[in-house]
Amino acid sequence: MLQYFAPLAVLAAAIFVVCTLRRLLRFPEGEGKVLKIAKAIRSGANAYLSRQYRTVILIFAVVFVLLGGLALAKLVNPFIPFAFLTGGLYSGLAGFVGMKVATRANSRTALAASEGLNKGLRAAFSAGSIMGFTVVGLGLLDLSVWYFLLKYVFHLVDTDIGTNMLTFGMGASFMALFARIGGGIFTKAADVGADLVGKVEAGIPEDDERNPAVIADNVGDNVGDVAGMGADLYESYVGSIVSACALGAVAGIKNGLVLPLAMAGVGVLCSIVGTFFVKTGERADQRSLLNSLRRGTIVASVLAALAFLPLIWLGTGNPMLYLSVLCGLGAGVAVGYTTEYFTSDSYKPTRAVAESSNTGTATTIIEGLALGFRSTVLPVLIIGAAIIGSFLFAKGADGTAQQGLLGIALAAVGMLSTLGITLSTDAYGPIADNAGGIAQMAGLDESVRERTDALDSLGNTTAAMGKGFAIGSAALTSLALLVSFVEKTGLTGDSLNLTDPKVLTGLLVGAMLPMLFSAMTMSAVGRAASKIVVEVRRQFREIAGIMTGEGNPDYASCVDICTKAALHEMVAPAVAALIAPVLVGFFLGAGGLLGMLAGATATGFLLAVMMSNSGGAWDNAKKYVESGYGGGKGSQCHKATVVGDTVGDPFKDTSGPSINILIKLLSVVSITLSDLILAISLFK
C-alpha cells in the first residue's frame, strides 16, 4: 500500500501545477513598454538556457558512454548509465519549467502589485508554487518509475533495489551543479557589473533602463535564482529519499524501502494544503509579510507531522521512527528561523551591518563577515542535535545501529518532505525582484515599486532561509550517504580509524575541496563581472545620449558576455567535483575516500552557511539603508552597503549554494563508482 503514495502525490502535484498555471495566466501580462521589457528578459533567459543545455548534453553524452563502458566491464551496475540520464533530464526539466513560468509571471506580478500588495504577493507566490511542485512532482515521478521497473519488471529484491536507487542521484547532482554554477556566474556577473558602474560610479538607481547591464541582471535572476535553484533542490530532494530507501532496505524494518517514498508523497499533499494559507493585508510590513509566507509552511509542517504518525506506525510497526522524523522537521524549521534572524533587517545582526556603514565600506565588509562566521554556531548545534536525536530514537533500547542510521536518513526526508511549499516561498523572491525592475523601467506609479520592493526585500530573507534549509538538509543527506558508502564498500576496522594516515590525509583533502571550489567559483564571477564592467563603461563612454535617455544601450551585448562567460567558467568546477573522488580513491583507498567525504561535509556545511548568511545580511542591510536609514539612497552609507552587497552576491548566490551540491555529489560519485575505485586503488 505504501508504494502507491508517491505516484498519487505525483498526480496531485501535476493537477495543482496545471490549475495554478491557468490561474496565473489569467493575470494581465501588460502591454507597451511593460510587455517589451518582459519579452527582452524572457528572450535572454531562453537563449542562455538553450546554450547551457546544449553544452551540458554533450558532457552528459560523454559521461554516459564512460558509464556504459564501466557497466560492460561489470564495474558499475547496468542501470546506472540510464538512471544517470533520467536524473539529469528531470533535474534540468525542473529548472527549465521554473524559468519559463517565472519569465511569464514577472510583468504579471508588477501589474498585480499596481492593484494591491496582496494581489502582487499572490501572483508571485503562484509562480513560485508552480516551481516548487514541479520539482517535487518530477522527483517522485523519476523515483517511482524506477522503483516499479526494478520491482516488477526486473524482479529485484528490496536490498538490491535500494542499492541501485542509491546511485540514481548522480545525474541529478551533476545537472544541478552545472545549473547552479552556470546560473550563479551569469546572474552575479551581471549584478556586480550593473551595480559597480551604474549605482556606484554613474549614480543612477537600480533597474534603471539607462544601465546597459540591467536586462542581463534581470535575466540572471531567472537563470540563477530560479532555474539553478530548482535543479539544486531537486537534487537535494531526490538525494535524501534514495539514501533513506537504501538504508531502509537493509535495516530489517517492514516497508523500510518504500517508507521514504510514502513520506515524500504525504509531504506533497500537506504542502498543497499549506499554499492556501498564504495571504496578507494591504498595509503589511516586512514582519507581517514574512508571517504570511511562514503561515503556509507551518500549516504544511504541522499537517505532515500529524500524518506521519499513522503512516509510520501502521506501515512499519515501529513508532519510534516517527520521533526521528520529527527531529528532521523540527531542525528544518529551526534552521529557517536562525537564518531569518541573521539575514532579515527586522533583527539586530543585519541592522548592525547597516550601522557599520556609517564608518565606511571596510567596516561594512568586516561586520558582514563576522555575522556570517557567527551564524554558523546555531545551525551546527541544531543539525547535531537532530543527528543524535534521530539516531537514538530509531535505534531504541534494543534496535540495531543500522536502524539508528536509518533514523538519520528519515530525519533528512522529514526536513525536505514539505519542500513543495518551502521552495514556493523561495522561488517567489526572484519573480518579485524582476517585477520591481519592470515597474521602474516601464515608469509605473511609484506605489508599484514600493510594493514590489517590499516583496523583494522579503524575498531576500526567504531566499536566505531556503538556502539555509537546503544546506541543513544537505548535511543530513550527506551523512546518510556517507553511511551508505561504508555499507556498500564494506569498510571495517582500521579503514575507519582516524589514526590511519590515509584517513587523516583524506580528511584534510576533503576539508580543502570546498575552499578550492569556492575559490574557483568566486574567481569565475570576478572574471565575468570584470568583462561586464568594461562593457558598461564603454557604452557609457561611446554611446551618445545614454544618460539623458536620448541614446539606447546595447543590452544584448551584456547578455551575450554573461552567457559566454558562464558557459566557459562552469565546466572546470563541475569536472573537478567528478574527478576528485576517483583520484582520492586511487591514491588513498576506500578509507582515505571516506575521510575525504567526512572532511568535505564538515567544512562545506560551515562554509555554505557562512557565505549564504553574510551575503543575505549585506543585501538586506543595503535595503534597510534604502528605506531611509543613514540618509537613504545616494548617501555614503548607501554606497558602503552597495559595495557590501556586491561582495555578498557571489557569496550567497554562486559559491555558497553550490557547496551543498558539491558535498552530495562527492558522496554519490563515490558510491556509484565504488567498485571501480576499489578495483584500481593502490590500497586494496
N, C-alpha and C positions, 0 to 999 in steps of 0.2 A: 504493500500500500504506500509506503513512504517514497518509493521510487517515482510515483506519479505526481508528487507535489511540485517538482521542478518544471515538468512540461506544462502543468496547469498555470504556474506562475509566468512562464514564457507567453502563454496565450493571453493572460490578464495584462501583462506589460504591453503586448502588441496592441491590444484593444485600447488601453489607456493612451498610448502614444498616438494612435490614429485619431482618437476623439480630441485629444488636446491639440494636435496639429490643425485639425479642422477648425477648432475654436480660435486658435491663434491667427490663422489666415483670414478670419473674418474681421480682424482689426485692420483699419485702413493703412496702406503702405505709404501713402503720401504721393505728392506729385511735384513737378517743377524741380527746384534745387534739392529738396529733400530726397526725392527719388534718384536724381542724378548722382548724388554723393553715395547713397546706399548701393547703387549699382556699381560704382567705382570700387567700393570696398569689396563687394561680392566678387567682382571680376578678378581683383588682385588675389583674394583668398583662393578662388578656384584655380587660378594659374599656378600659384605656389604649390597647392596640394597635388595637382596633376603632375607637376615636375618632380615633387618629392616622391610620390608613389611610383613613378617610372624608375627612379633611381633605386628605390627600395626593392622593387620587383626583381631587378637584375641581381641584387645582393641575395635576396631570398632564393632565387633560382640556383645560384652558386652553392649556397648552404644546403639546399635540398639535394643537389647532386652529391655533395660530400656525405650527407647523412645516408643517402641511398647506397653509396659505396660501402659505408660502415655497416649498414644493415645486411648487405650481401655477404660481408665478411663476418657477420654474426657478432659484431662488436656493439651494436645497438639493436633494440627490438624492431621488427619490420613496420610497426605502426608509427614510429616516431617521425619519419620524413613527412608523412601525410598529416599527422597531427600538428607538426611544425607549421605547415602551410595553413591549415584551418585556424590555428591560433592567431597567426599573423593577419589572416584575412579578416576575421571578426574584430580584432583589435583595431585595425585600420578602418574598418567599416564603422565602428562605433564613433571614432573621431570624425570621420567624413560626414556622417549623418548630423552630428552635433554642429559641425561648422556650417553645413548647408542651412540648418534651421536658424542658427544664430545670425547669419547674414541676411536672413529674411525677417528676423524679429527686431533688428536694431532700429530701423526707421519706424516700425510699428510701435515700439516702446516709446520713442520720442513723441510721437503724435498722441499716444495714450496718456503720457505724462502731461500733455497740454490740457487734458480734461481732468486730471487729478492724480494725486500721489498713489492712491490705492490702485487705480487703473494701470498706471505705469508699472507698479510692482507686479500686478497680475500678468501683464504682458511679458515682462522679462522672466518672471518665475515660470510661466507656462513653457517658454522656450527652454529654460534650464531643465525643467522636469522631463521634457522630451529627450534631452540628452541623457539625463540620469537613468531613465527607464529603458532607453535604448541600450545603454551599457550593460545593465543587469540582465535584460532580456536576451541579448546576444551571448553573454557569458554563459547563462544557464542553457541556452539552446545548444551551444557548442559542446558543453559537457554532457548534456542529456543524450544527444545524438551518439556521442562516443560511448557512453555507458551502455545504451541499448544495443549498439553494434557489438561491443565486446562481450556483453552478457548473452545475447540471444542469437547473434549471427556467428560469432567465433567461439561461443560457449566456454569462455574463460571462467575460472573460479574467482571468488571475490579478491583474494590476495593478489592474484595476477592482474586483475582489473585495476586495483589500487596502485600497483607498481607501475603499470602502463600510464594511468592517468596522471601520475606524479610528474611525468616527463612532458606533459602536454602544455605546460606553461611556457616552454622555451620560445615558441613562435610569438606568443603574446608579449613576452618580456622584450624580445628583440625588436618587435614593431614599436612597442611603447617607448623604448629608448631612442629610436630614431625620431619618433614623433615629438617626444619631449625635448630632445636636444635641438633638433632642427627648428621646431616651432619656437623654442625658447630663444635661440640665437636670432631668429628673424625678428621676433617681437621686441626683444630688448635692444637689438642694434638700432631699430627704427626709433624706439622710445628714447634711448640715450641720445642719439643724434638729434632728434627733434627738440628735446629739452635743452641740451647744451647750447645749440645755436639759436633756436627760436626763443626760448624763455630767458636764458641767462645772458646771451650775447645781444640778441635783437630786441629783447624786452617785450615780445608780443605774447598774448595769452596762450594757454594750452588749447589745442584743437583749433588754432587759427588757420583759415584757409590760405593765408599768405605763406605758411610754412611748407616748403616742398616735401617734407617727410611726414606730413600729417596723415595722408591716406595710408602710407606704409605702416604708420603707427597703429591706425585702426584695423588694418588688415592683420597685423601682428596679434592683436587681441584675440582674433578668431583662430588663427593657425596655431598659436602657442597656448593661450589660456583656455581654449575650447577644444580644438582637435587634439592637441598634445595632452591636455588633462584627461580627456575621455579615454584615449589609449592607455594612459598611465593607470587610471583607476580600474579600467577593465582588467589590466594585468594583475593589479592587487587583488581584485575580487576573485578571479579565477585561481590565482596562486594560493590564496587562503583555503579555498574549497578543496582543491586537489591534494594539498598537503594533509588536510584533515581526513579526506577519503582514504588516503594511503595508510595513515596511522590507524584509522578506524578498522580497516580490513585486517590488520594484524594484531589488534588489541584484544581479540576474543570477546567482543561485545556484540550482542544481537543487533543487526542492522547498522553496524558501525560504518560500513562503506557508504550507505545511502543517506545516513543521518545528516551529514553536512549539506547535501543537495536539498534535502527536505527543509532544513533550517533556512537556507537561502531563499527557497521558494516562499516560505511563510513570511520572511522579511520583506519580500517584494510586495506581497498583498498588504502588509501593515503599512508600508511606505506609501502605497497608493492612497490609503485612507488618510494618512498624515498630510498629504498635499492639500486637502480640502480645508485645512485649518489655517492656511497662510493667507492673512489679510490684515489690513491696517487702516487707521483713520487718516483723514486728510491733513491733520496738524501734527503728525507724528514726528518725534525727534529721533536721533540715532538709536537711543536705547529701546524705544518702543518699536522701531523698525526691526531691530535685531530680535526683539521678543516675538514679533510676528513670525519670523522665519524659524526661530527656536521652538515656537509652539508646535509647528508641524513636525519637527524632528523628535520632540519629546513625546508627542502622541504616538508616533510610529514606534519609538523605542519601548514605550510602556506596553503597547499592544503586542509587540514582539516578545517582550519579557513574559507577558501573560500566556501567549500562545505556545511558547517553547516548553513550558512545564508539562502539559499533557502530551505534547509531541514526543518529548524525550522519555517521559515516564512510560507511556504506552508503547512507544517504538522500541525502546532498548531495555526497559525494566530496571534501569539504573538512574534514579532521580538525582544522584549526586553530580552527574554530568551537567545538570541544569545549573547548579551553582557555579560551575566552571564557565558556562556561557554567560552568566550574569557578570562574572568578573570582566569578560571582554566588553560587554555592553556598557558597564559602568566605567571602564577605563576609557572607552571611546568618548563618552560624554565628558569625563573629567579632563581629558587632554584637550578637547574642544574649548572648555571653559578657561583652562590655563592659557591657551593660545589667544583667546579673546582678551584676557586680562593684559597680556603683554603687547598686543598689537592694536587695540581699539583706543581711540583718543578720548573715550569716556573714562579712562583709568589713568592712574598716576604714571606708570612707566613710559607710555608714549608721550604724555604731556611733558615729562621730564626731558625727553629728546627735543621736543619743540622749545622748551625753555632754554636748553643749552645753545640754541641757535642765536640767542642774544649776544653771545660772545664769539660767534663766527662759525665757519664751516668745520674747522678742525674739531671743536668741542662737540658739534653735532655728530660727526663721524665716531668720535670716541664714545659718546653716550650710547649711540645706537649699537656699537659693537659690544659694549658692556651689557646692555639689555639682552642681546642675543645669547651671550655666554651664560648670563644669569638665568635665562629662561629654560635652560636645559635641565635644571635641577628637578622641578616638579614632574615633567614627563618621564624622566628616568625612574623616579620613585613610584609613579603611577603604574608604568608598564612593569616594573619589577614586582610590585605587589600583585598585579594581575597574573604574572607568570607563576609566582609561588602559590597564590591562592588557587588558581585553576588547576595546578598540578596536584596539590594536596586534596582538593575536593574530589577530583576524578579518581585519584588513587584510593582514597578512603582508608579505612582501617586495615582491610585485608586485600586490597587490589594490587595490581602489578605496576611496575614502573611504566610499562607501555600504556596502560590505561591513564596514568598521570600525564604522560606526554600527549596523549590524545586530548586531554583536558586543555592543554595549552593551545593546541590547534583549533579546538572548538571555541576557545576564547577569541581567537582571531576571526573565525567565522561569525561569532556573535557580534563582534565590533563592526564588521562590514555587512551584516545582514540587512541593515536599513540604508545601504549605500544609495538606493534609488532616490530617496529624498535628500540625503546628505549631499550627494552630487548635484541635485537640483538647486540647492541653496548656493552651491559653489559656482556652478556654471552660469547662473543668472548675472553674476557680477560683471564679466566682460561685455555682456549684452547691454547692461545699463551704462557701462563706460562708453561703448560705441554710440548709444543713443544720445549721450551728452555731447559727444563730438559732432554728431549730425545736427543736433539742435543749435550748437554755436555756429557751425559753418553755414547752416542754412538761414541763420538770422531769425530763429524763432524767438518768441517772447522770453524775456529773462526769467520769468517764473518757471518755464520749462527746464532751463538749465539748472535752476536751483533744485528742482525736484529730482532731476537725473543725477545731480551732484550728490544729493542725499542718498540716492540708491547706489551710486558708485562708491561712495565712502563706506557704506555698509558692505558693498561687495568686496572691498579690500579686506575687511575683517572676516567675512565668511570665507573668502578665498584662503586667507591665512589659516582659519580654522580647518578648512578642508585639507590643506597641506599638512597641518599637524596631525589630523585624523589619518591621512594616508601614511605619514611617516610612522605613527604609532602602530598601525596595522602591519606595516612593512616589518617592523621589529619583531612582532609576534609571529608573523608568517615566516620570516627568515629563520627564526629559532626552530619552528616546526620543520622547515625544510632541512635545516642542519641536522636535526634528529633523524629525519628520513634518510639523509646521506649516510649517517652512521649505520642505520639498519640495512641499507642497500649494499654497502661495501663490506659489512661485517667487521668493522673495526672493533678491536678489543685490546685490553691490557696496555702495553707500552705505547701503542699507537694513539691512545687517548691521554697520555701522560704529559702534563705541561712541562715537565723537566726534560722531555725528549727534545734535543736540539732542533730536529726537523719541525716539530710542532711549534716551538718558540719562533723559529725563523718564519714559518708560515704565518704566525700571529702578527709579526712585525710587517710582513709584506701586505697582509690583509689590512692592517691599520693604515698603511701608506696609500692603498689604492683609492679610497675616497678623496684623499688630499690631491693625488695626482689627477684624478678625474675632474675634480673641481677646478684645478689649475687649467686643465685643457679647455673646459667649457667657458671659464671666465675669460681666458685669453681669446677664445674664439669670438665671444661677444665684443671684447675690446677691439679686435681687428676689424670686425664687421662694422661696429659703430664708428670707428675712425673713417672708414670709407664714406659713411653717410654724412658725417660732419664735414668732410672735404667737399662732398657734392652739394650740400645745402649752402655752405659758404660760397661755392662757385656760383650757384644760381642767384643768391642774393646780390652777388657782385656783378654778374654778367647779364642777367635778365632785367631789363629796364622796367620800372614801374611796379615791381612786386609789392613793395612796402606801401604804396599808395593805392593798390588794388587795380591799377591800370594794366599790369602785366600778369600773365598766367604762369604759375610754377609748373615745372615738369614733374608731376607726381610719379609717372610711370618709371622714370629712371631710378628713383629711390626704391620703389617696389622691386625692380629688377636687380638692383645691387644687393638688397636684403635676401632675395631668393637665391641668387648665385652663391653668396657668402654662406648662407645657412646650409645649402646642399653640400657645399665643399667641406665645411667645417664639421658636419655631424658624423662623418664616416669614421674618423680616427678614434674618437672616444668609444663609439659603439663596438668597433672591431677589437679594441683593447680589452673591453669587458668580456668579449667572447674568447679571446686567446689566453687571458690571464690564468683561468683555471687549468687549462691544458699544460701550460708551461710550469706552473707551480706543481701540478701533479707529477709531471715528468721528472722534475729535479728533486722534489721533496717527498713524493709518495702520497698515499691517501691521508696519512697522519698530518703531514705538512699542509695538505689541501684543507683538511678540517680546521687547522689553525688559521689558515687564511680566511676561511668563511667566518670564523668567530671574530677575528680582528676587524674585518670589513663591516660586519654587522654592528659592532660596538661603536667604532668611530664614525661610521656612516650615519647611524641614528643620531648621535650627538651633533655632528656637523650639519645634517639636514635641518634639525630643529633650530640650531643657532642661526643659520643663514635665512631660513624662512621667517623667523620672528624678527630678526634685525631688519630685513627688507620690508616686512609689513609695517613695523613701527616707524621707519623712516618715511614711508609713503603716507601713513596717516598723520604723522607729525606735520608734513607739508600741508595736508588738507586742513589740519587744525589751525595752522597759521593763515591759510587762505580764508578761513571762516572769520578772521578778524584778529586773532592773537598776534601781538608783536608788530602791528602795523598793517597786517594783511598782505595782499598781493603787491609785488613790487618793492616791498621793504627789504632791508638787509637780512632780517630773519627769514623771509621767504626765499631769498637767493641761497642762503645756507641750507635750508631744508630741501630745496630743489636739487642741490648737489648731493645731499644725503640720499634722497630718493633715487637719484641717478646711480649712485653706488649700489644701492639696495636692489635695483631692478634685476640684475643678473643673479644676485643672491637668492631672491625669493621666487623668480620665475624661470630660471635656467638651471643653475648648478644645484641648488637645494632640492627641488622636486626630482631631479634626475638621479640623485643619490639613492633614493629609496627603490628606484627601479634597478639600479646597479647592484645593490646588495642581494636582491632577489634573483636577478639574472645570474650572478656568480653561483648561487646555490643551485638554480635549476640546470645550468650548463654542467656543473659538477656532477649532479645526479644523472642527467641524461647521458653524459659521456663517461660515466664511471667505469664501465667495462673497458673502454678504450684506454682511459688513464691508467687503470690498474695493469693493463697489458703492456703499455710502453714505458711505465715508470722505471726509474733507476733503482727504486727501493720497492721490492716485492713484499 
